[in-house]
Amino acid sequence: MRQSRIYEKLTALKSVFKGDIFIDDATRLIYATDASAYREKPLAVVLPRDKNDIKKLIALAHETKTSLIPRAAGTS
C-alpha cells in the first residue's frame, strides 16, 4: 500500500485512538535511531494508551500490510 494511503488511514484512526499518533518528520526523525549505529525513519510513531488502541493498530497494520516494530527505551 502506498505511503500516502497509510497516512490517510492513520489520520482517520486518530479520531478513535486514545493514544498519540505522530506522522510528522521531526518526531519520526527522533525515533529513527537508538543506541545502535542504525538509522531508519519509521512511517509513523504510535503511542497506544490501552489494549483497545493496540487492537486498532494491529487491525490497521494487517489491512495495510504494514509491519509493527515495538520500541522500548532505545538504549540498546
N, C-alpha and C positions, 0 to 999 in steps of 0.2 A: 504494500500500500504506500502511496506517495506520502512524503513527509507532511505536506500541507493538509492532507485529509486527516492524518493523525492529530495535527494541531487543532483542526476543526472539532474533532471528537473530544479532545482534551478540554477545549474551551466549553463545549456543551456539558461535559462531565462536571465542571466547576459548580454548576447550579445545584447539583445534588450531592456534592462531595463536602464532607465536614472538614477535612484536612486542607492542605495547601497544594496547589499545582503551579509550578513555575515553568514557563517556556521562554523566558527572556534570556538573551545571550549572557548577560552578566552573571546570573545565577548558574546557568549551565556551565560557564567557564570555571566558576568556583568549584563545582563538583566534577570537573574534568580530570582532576588529579588527586592523588593521595600521597602517602609516604613513599610510594614506589616511583620508578622513573617513567612510568607510562602516563600518557595524556590522551584521553578520548572524551570529547564533549558529548554528553548524553542528549537525546532528543528532548527530554524533559526531566525535571526534578519533582518528585511527588512525595509528599509527607502525609501519609494517611493518619487519621486520628483514631479510627476504630476498625473493628473487623468488617463492618459493612463497607467502609471505604476500600479495604483490601479486596473484598469480593468484587466490587465495581471495577477496580483497577485490573484484576485478573480477567474479568469478562472483556474489558476493553482490549487488553493485550491479546487475548485469544481471537477476538473479532478482527483485529488489525494485523495479526501475526507478528506482533512485536515482542521482543524479549524484555523481561523484567529482571533487573540486576539490583539486588539489595546492597546497600552500603551502610556500614555502621560508622565508627568514628573516623575512618580513613587514615588510621595511623600505621597500618601495615597490611 
